[in-house]
Amino acid sequence: MSNIAIRVENLGKKYRLGAPQLKYRTLRESLSDGFERATRRLRSGEQDPDVLWALRGVSFEVKQGEVLGIIGRNGAGKSTLLKILSRVTEPSEGYAEIRGRVGSLLEVGTGFHPELTGRENVYLNGAILGMHRDEIESKFDEIVAFSEMEKFIDTPVKRFSSGMQLRLAFAVAAHLEPEILVVDEVLAVGDAEFQRKCLGKMNDVAQAGRTVLFVSHNMSAVLRLTQEAMVIDKGNVVLRAPSTEAVDFYLSRGLSQEGERVWEADEVPDSAYPFRPMAVRVLNGQGQVKDTLRSTEPVQIEIEYEIEQAISGLRVGLYLMTVRGEYILTSFDTDDSGLFEQHAVRQPGHYTSRCVVPPDFLNEGRYALGINASSYRVKRYFQDDQAITFNVDAAGAPGMQWPEPRLGPVRPRFEWKIEAE
């Protein structure tokens, strides 16, 4: 018997971009217009401008018991691939073979019915996964204990917060033991303690020999949980390699263009409206855009964006990380209470938010910069966890008289005093 759990051959998925539909058109008019458009494209050799290929020509295999990471930018096609494998949507071309029951956690509360209680949704999700009632009952107490939702298990899900839905959804998907588990950025939501529990459970699932497809922008999680990773870019598989090699390739490939990242219009999801990111830049002490900066000089970071409609409580900020995805700090442009009051409502217009990382702060190495635009507890408009990367050169930094590497991502210049007694 073959040990292949997933086989994908020349998989493609296309979407027709939204266009206003004309009402009360006859069948004759629709057929005539369609024929004319097809004829024009054949004569001109042009592609249909209304068609977007989210995936095209994707082929790979996953063996039973293998844990495969899938990484790529927002909009690269990762979630579309998982939705096809989970039978949420059908491919436009090619095919995928799945051997075994598939458990999917694609979004917070996927498959939950808002009018049903948490208890009822556990049974509903289990049935969707193909489990028998006695299988669900044998795992029910363990699921509830993991989710820490004992007090609310008989409350309708429509009254759950997104974090509460995540807890229960992850617990169901991870404990009902499908042969294949598909997880899409589940660690993007939830508190830090629950994220650690999720990582631990994912590690247990991997050690148990089940097949796992794991999508995440958290490179540390990818490195910890997977042996191999696949990089997807613009709907195509560009690399499949051991996870360390794939992560290094992803973080170094195209994320930084001489210290600047510019977003094209088609790279910004519709959900970001009315916020539209334009660019993020890293500048040296002289105000020049650079990919490599000195640790002894200030580093200026600027985020350029447009607002198309007034937003209340908007905060635009950054996440500074190591290239392995380990967070160093988070900072927002309205952390100062005075600025928060001054910009309580940001009117439509063109903006640039700037901050300065002081000199003698970062250690030598390569760093990743993510950006976030959100209204606290209201809406997250846009987030890119790996917007840009840059290098720091420690020449002239404290302790350079010794050639030994200094541990840690920061290298501050402390004031020491030596006193003889």
N, C-alpha and C positions, 0 to 999 in steps of 0.2 A: 504494500500500500504506500502511496506517495506521502512524503512528510511535508508537503507544501500546504500551508494553511490558506494563503492568499496568493492568487495569480492574477495579475493585471496585464492586459495586452492592448496597446494602442488606444488607451482610454482618452476620450475627449468629451467635453461638455461645453456647449455654446448657449448663450443667452441673447435674446433679441432686446436691445436697449429700448427703454420705454419711449413711445411716441404717442401723441394724442390720437385716439381712435375716432374715426368719423362714424357718426350714427346713421342708421337707416340706409346702409349701403346694400345694394342688391348683390346676389351671388355673381351675376355677370360682370358688375363693375369691379368687384374684388379680384376675380380671375383675370380680367383684362389688365388691371393695374399691376398685378403680380407678374404677368407675362411680359409686360413692357419693361419693368425693372430688371427682370432676369435677362432680357434681350440686350438692354443697355450695358449691363455688367459684362456680358459675354463679348460684346463688340469692343468695349474699352479695356477689358482685362482687369477691371477693378474688383476689389472685394466689397461685399455688402457692408456699408458703413454702420448699419444698425445691428450688426452681429458682433458680439464679444465672446471670444473663446477663453473661458476660465481655465480649462485644461485642454491640452492638445498633445497627442502622441505619447502618453505616459505608460510605461511598461516596467514592471518589477515583480519580484516574488518575495514572499515572507514565509519562512519555515515555521513549523509548529514549535511553540515555545520560545520564539524569537521576540525580542523587544526592540522595535524600530522607532527611532525618533524621526519626526518630520518637522523641518524648520524652514523658514522663509519669511519674507516681508509680509506686511498686511496686504491682502489682495493678490498674493502669489498663487493661490489656488488650493491651499492646504485644506481648508474647511470644505470646499467643494468636493475634493477627493474623498474625505471621510464621509460626507453625506451620501455619496454614491455607494461606497462600501457598506454603509449602514442601511441601504435601500430607502433612504429618505427621498432621493431624487434619482432619475434614470440618466444614464450617459447618452450623449448624442452620437457617439461612435465608439467602437471598440467594446470590450467586455471585461468583467471581473468575475473570477471564480472564488467562492468562499466555502471553506470546509469547516463546518462547526457553527454553533450558535454565536451570534454577535451581540455583545452588550455595548451600548453607545452612551456616551455622555458628551454631547456636542454643544449644548448650551445649558444655562442654568434652568433646571426644572424641565428639561426636555421630556415631553410625553406626559406631564402632569396635567390633570384636569383641575381648574381653579375651584370648582364647586365641591369637589370631593375632599375628604379629610386626608391628612398625611397617611394614616393607616390604610385607607382605601387606595391611595395612590401607590403605596408600596406594592399592594397586590396587583394593581393595574399594570405597573411597570414590569413586575415579574412575569405577568401573563404575556406582555408585549415581547419580552425576552425569550418566551417559549418555555417558561418554567411551569411545572405542575404546582397546584395549590399546596401540597404537602411539602414540596421543596421550599416554597416561600415561607411557610409556617416554621420550618426547622431553623431558618435563618433570621426570622423576624426580630427576635429580641436582640440579636447581635447587631442587626442593622440599626435599630433604634438607639442602642447604647453607643454605637460609634458616632451617630449623628448628633448625640446629646439633645434629642428632641422629645424626650419622654413626656414633658409637661404639655407639649403642643401637638402630640401625635394624632389626637382626635379633633383638631381644629382645621377648618377648611383651608386649603392651600392658598386661596386668594388673600388670606390675611397674613401670610408669611412674607417676611422680607426676602430680598434676593439672596442674602447670605444664608437664611434658614432653608430656602429652597435648594441651594447648592449643597448644604450639608446632607439633606435627605437624598437628593438625586445621586450624589457621589456614593453615599453609603449603599444604596440599592444596586447601582451598577457594579460596584467593587465586590459586594458580598454574594451576589446570586450566581457567581462562578460560571459565566459563559466561557466557551472555549477561546473566544477572541474578544478582547476588550479594546474599544476605540475611545480615546479621550482627547478632547480638543480644548486646550487652554483652561482646564478646570481650576488651575491655581491662580487665575487672574482675579478671582473674587474670593472674599472670605478673610477672616482675621489670620494673623501670623501663626497662632497656635494650631488652628485647623489646617492651614497650609502644610505645617510640619506633619500633622497626622495623615494628610492625603499622601504626602511623599512617602511616609513610612508604609502606608497601605499599598501604594503602587509598587514599592520595592518588594513587599511580601507577594504581591500578585506575580511579579516578574520571577521571583525565586521559586514560585510554585509551578513554573513551567508552562504558564498560559501565554498565548500570543497576544502582544500588546502593540497598538499603534498609538504613539504619544506625540501630540502637537503641543509645543510650548515656545514662548519667547524667553523663558527662563533657562539660560544655557547651563547653569549649575544643575538644574533638575534633569536636563537632557543628558548631561555627562554622567550623572549619578545613576540614572535609571536605565540607560540604553547602552548596548554594545555597538550598534551601528546607527547611523542617521542619514537621512536623505534630504538634500537641499532642493527646494522647489523655487523657481523664479519665473514669473510671467507664464504660469501654466505648464512649464516644462521641468523635468528632472534634470538638474545640471550636475549633480554629484551624489553618489552613494558611497560611503566610506566609513571606516571606524569613527565613532562619535567625536573623538578629539580632533581628528583631521577634518571632519565635516564642520564642526563648530568653528575651528580656526579659519577654514575657507569662507564660511558664511560671514564671520565678523570682519574679515579683511577684504571681502570682495564687494566693491562698489558702494560700501556704506559711507565712505569718506572720499570726497573729491576735493583734494587740497583744502581740507578743513571746512567744507561747506556742503550742505545737503539742500537741494531744491526740490519741492514737491510739484509735480505736474498735476493738472486738473483731474486727470483720470486716476491718480493715485490716492485721491482724497475721497473717502466713502461719503455717501449721501447723508449718513447719520451725523456727520460733523457739523452740518448746517445749524446755525448761521456762522460758525467759525470755520475759517479756511487757512490752514498753515501754508506759508509760502517758502520759508527757508530757515535753517538754523546754521549758525557760523561759530567758529572758534577763532579768536584773534589773539595775537601776541601783545606784548607791552606797547608796541608802536602802532597798534590798531590794524595790523596786516593779517589777512586770513591765512592761517598756516595749519598744516597737518601735524607738525612737530613743534613743541614749545619747550622752553626751559623752565625747570621747576623753581628757579630763583626769580622769575618774572611773573607779574600778574597775568592771569588768563581771563580774557573777556568772552562771555558767551552771549550771543544775541539771537532771539527768536523773532522772526518777522511773520506777520499774519494779517489777515483782513477779517473784519466783522461786518456781515451783511444785514444784521438786524440787532437791535439793542439786546444785551445780555446782562442780567442781574447776577451779581456775586461771582463773576468770572475770575478764575485764577489761572495763570499760565506759568508753568514751571518746568523743572528738569529733574531727572534722575541721573546721578553720576554713579557708574558701575565699573567694576573690572570687566575685562573682555570675557570672563567666565560667567558673568551675570550676577556677581556678588555686589550688593548695594553698598555704596559708600555714604551717600547723602541724598536728601531730597530737599528742594527749595522752590518756593513759589514767589511770583512777583508782588503778591499782596500779603506776604507774611507779616510785614510791618502794619500795625493796626491803623496808622495814619494813612498809608497808601490804600488800605482796604476801604476805609471810609471815603477817601477821595475818589476812588474808582468803583464805587458800589454798583453803578450801572455803566457799562462800557457801551458807548454809542457806536453806530456804524462808522466804519472808517478803516484806515491803514495804520497799523501799530507795529512797534518794535519794543520788546521787553528785553532789557539787558541786565546782566549781573557780572560781578568780578570775583573770581577765585583768587585769594591773596597769594603773594609769592611765598615760597618756602612752605608749601602745603602738600602738594602731591609728590609721591615717590616716582622714580623712573619706571617706565612701562607703558603699556597701551591701555586706553580707557574707552568706555562706551558711554554715550550720552543719549538718554531718552527724553522725550518731551510729553507733557500732559496739559490739556486744556479742559477745565471742568468747573462746574458750580457745585460746591460741597454738598453732598447728599441730595443733589437735585438731578444732575446729569453730567456724564463724562462725554464731552464733545469729540475729543480726538486724543489718541495716545499712540506713540510709536516708541517702543521700548529700546530699539536699536537704531536711532535716527542717524547717528554719526559716530565715528571713532577717531581718536587722535593719540599721538605719542607725546610722552614727556621725557625730556633729557635732563638728567640730574647733574650735569656739569656745574661745579661750583657749589653744590648743595652741601649741607653739614655732613661731616664724616667721610668725604670723598678721598681723604688721605689714606684710607684703608680700602683696598680693592674688594672687600667682601660685600655681597648684596645685602641690602637692608630689607628685613621682612616687613610686610604690610603695605597698604596702598598709600599711606600718608607719610610724609617726611618733614615734620615741622622743625623749625629752628628755635629750640628752647634756650632760655637764658640760664646758664649754669654758673654756680659759684663754688670755688674750691677753697676751703679754709683749713689751715693747719692748726691743730689744738696744741 
